[in-house]
Amino acid sequence: MSHSPSYGVTLLEVLIAWSILSGILLSVLFLQIDEVRHIRHAYYYSVATVQLRSLIERLRANQTSVAREREWRDWNNENKGVLPQGERNYRCERRICHVTVHWRERKIQTLSLVAAV
């Protein structure tokens, strides 16, 4: 009874095929994880843009300092719920307002808007 030498070669071929398939699947997994990060960044950037424009419109609608402080507080409370570790500030000089929002993803992100109110 003689053994065929192809048994070992077939097992080696299967192991190589499995390692190639595993490498491909891991690459696809890492691409998907990276894509989720990009989608999350785009979402937070969109939210920050909407929030900045919202504050500018609120400041335009409310010209008194008391009303602006109330709108500022309300806007801050909204931001706490929609941006992770969101920090914001604004300053108005004459009729020009500078509004900035910072939030943290993997690193700190910043978005600013300057507008006449």
N, C-alpha and C positions, 0 to 999 in steps of 0.2 A: 504494500500500500504506500503510495507516494503522495506527499502533500503538494498541493499546487502553491507556488510562491506568490500568487496573486492575492491571497487573503490579506496579507500585511499591507500591500500596496492599496487595496480598497479601503481599509481602515484609515490609512494615512490620508487618502483622498477625501474621505468623509470628514476627518478632523480639519483639514485645510478648508474645505467648503464651509464648515460650521464657523470657523474663525473669520472667514471673509464675510459671511452673512452677519455674524455678530458685530463686526466692525461697521458694516453698512447700517445696521439697525441703530447702533449707538450714534452714528453720525446724524441720522435722521432725527433721533431723539434730541440731540443737542441743538440742531437747527430749529426744532419746534420750541424748545425752551427759550432760545434767543428771540424767536418771533414773538412769543408771549411778552417778553420784556419790551420789545419795540412797540407792541400794541398798547401796553400799559403806559409807556412814556407818551405816546401820542394822545391817549385818553387824558392823562393829567395835564398835558400841554393845552389841550382843547378846553378843559375845565378852567384852567388858570386864565386863558384868554377870555372866556365868557365872564368869569368873575371880575376881571379887570374892567371890561367894558360895562358891566353891570354897575360897578362902583362909580365910574365916570358919569353914567346916566343918572345915578342917584344924586351925585354932587351937583349936576346941572339942574336937577329938579328942586333941590333944596339949597337955597342960597344963604340961609342963616347959619350961624355957627352951631347953635343948639341942634337944629335939624341935621346938620352934617355930622355932628358927633353921634347922634342916634343912628343914622344910617351907617356910620363907620362901625359902631358896635354890632349892629345887625349883620353887616357884611362879614365882620370877623367871625361871628358865630357860625355863619353859613360855611365859611372857608374851613373851619375846624373839622366839619363833617365831610368835606369833599376832597381835601388835599392832605396827604400824609405829612405830618409835622409841618404844616403850613405856617409860615410867618409872613406878615405883610406890613407895609407901611405906606404912608402917603404924606405929601406936603403940598400945600397950595401957596403959591406966591402970586398975588394979584389974581388973575383969572387963569393961570396955568397951573395944572396939577400934575404931579409926578406920583405914580402909583407903582409899587413893586410887590411882587409875590415871590416867596421862596418856598420850596418844598423839597422833601428828600425822597429820592428813589434809592439808587445805589450810591449816588452822590447828590450834592445839593444842586437843585435846578433853580434858575431865576428867570422871571419874565417881568418886563417893565413896560409902562405905557405913559406917555406924556400927552396931555390933551388940554384944550381950552374949555373952561366950564363957564 
